[in-house]
Amino acid sequence: MTLFNRFTTLFFAILLASLIGCASTSKHEGTGEYVDDAVITTKVKAAIFNEPTLKTTEINVETFKGVVQLGGFVNSQADINKAVEVARSVKGVKSVKNDMRLK
């Protein structure tokens, strides 16, 4: 019976160590968060692409823990405001950081 207890203890120790290894920190994402952020980035890019007034090739989108960062160069302040509005409307976006600049 002690062999079984040792095996069980070892198994749970390895399981705990592997779960801690996949956990996120303040600067690094866990596996699930990375996938979620990739989905959010794709949804924001699609929403911007579907907005006829915006040129999607000039707007960069990055996401970290649900915070979307928009960058790039656009023609007007109206384009900046519209891109931020579109990004905020996407499900899963916690906030939007605007780093876009006027040409």
C-alpha positions as CSV (number, residue, x, y, z in Angstrom):
1,M,0.0,0.0,0.0
2,T,2.9,2.4,0.6
3,L,4.1,2.0,-3.0
4,F,0.6,3.2,-4.1
5,N,0.7,6.2,-1.8
6,R,4.1,7.2,-3.0
7,F,3.0,6.9,-6.6
8,T,-0.1,9.0,-6.0
9,T,1.9,11.6,-4.2
10,L,4.5,11.8,-7.0
11,F,1.7,12.0,-9.6
12,F,0.0,14.9,-7.8
13,A,3.3,16.7,-7.3
14,I,4.1,16.4,-11.1
15,L,0.6,17.5,-11.9
16,L,0.8,20.6,-9.6
17,A,4.2,21.5,-11.0
18,S,3.0,21.3,-14.6
19,L,-0.1,23.5,-13.8
20,I,2.1,26.1,-12.1
21,G,4.3,26.1,-15.2
22,C,1.3,27.0,-17.4
23,A,0.0,29.8,-15.2
24,S,0.2,33.4,-16.3
25,T,2.2,36.1,-14.7
26,S,2.0,39.9,-15.0
27,K,4.2,39.9,-18.1
28,H,3.5,36.4,-19.6
29,E,0.3,34.8,-20.6
30,G,-0.9,31.3,-19.9
31,T,-1.8,29.0,-22.7
32,G,-5.5,29.7,-22.5
33,E,-5.1,33.5,-22.3
34,Y,-2.8,33.4,-25.4
35,V,-5.5,31.6,-27.4
36,D,-8.2,34.0,-26.1
37,D,-6.1,37.0,-27.1
38,A,-5.5,35.6,-30.5
39,V,-9.2,35.2,-31.0
40,I,-9.9,38.7,-29.8
41,T,-7.2,40.1,-32.2
42,T,-8.8,38.2,-35.1
43,K,-12.2,39.5,-34.2
44,V,-11.0,43.1,-33.9
45,K,-9.2,42.9,-37.3
46,A,-12.3,41.5,-38.9
47,A,-14.5,44.2,-37.4
48,I,-12.1,46.9,-38.7
49,F,-11.9,45.2,-42.1
50,N,-15.7,45.2,-42.3
51,E,-15.8,48.9,-41.6
52,P,-15.8,50.5,-45.0
53,T,-14.3,53.9,-43.9
54,L,-11.1,52.4,-42.5
55,K,-8.1,51.2,-44.3
56,T,-7.2,47.9,-42.6
57,T,-3.7,47.6,-43.9
58,E,-2.7,50.7,-42.0
59,I,-4.0,49.7,-38.6
60,N,-2.1,47.2,-36.4
61,V,-3.9,45.2,-33.7
62,E,-2.3,43.5,-30.8
63,T,-4.0,42.0,-27.7
64,F,-2.6,41.1,-24.2
65,K,-4.9,39.8,-21.5
66,G,-8.0,41.3,-23.2
67,V,-6.4,44.8,-23.7
68,V,-6.3,45.7,-27.4
69,Q,-3.6,48.0,-28.6
70,L,-4.2,49.8,-31.9
71,G,-1.3,51.2,-33.8
72,G,-0.4,52.6,-37.2
73,F,-0.9,55.7,-39.3
74,V,-4.4,56.9,-40.4
75,N,-5.7,59.9,-42.4
76,S,-7.9,61.6,-39.9
77,Q,-8.9,61.9,-36.3
78,A,-12.3,60.5,-37.3
79,D,-10.6,57.3,-38.5
80,I,-8.8,57.0,-35.1
81,N,-12.1,57.5,-33.3
82,K,-13.9,55.0,-35.5
83,A,-11.2,52.3,-35.1
84,V,-11.3,52.7,-31.3
85,E,-15.1,52.5,-31.3
86,V,-15.1,49.4,-33.5
87,A,-12.5,47.7,-31.3
88,R,-14.4,48.4,-28.1
89,S,-17.6,46.9,-29.6
90,V,-15.9,43.4,-30.0
91,K,-16.9,40.9,-27.3
92,G,-14.0,40.0,-25.0
93,V,-12.2,43.4,-25.2
94,K,-11.5,44.8,-21.8
95,S,-10.0,48.1,-22.9
96,V,-8.4,49.7,-25.9
97,K,-5.1,51.5,-26.0
98,N,-4.8,54.0,-28.9
99,D,-1.3,54.4,-30.4
100,M,-2.5,55.4,-33.8
101,R,-0.9,58.5,-35.4
102,L,-2.1,60.9,-38.1
103,K,-0.2,60.9,-41.4
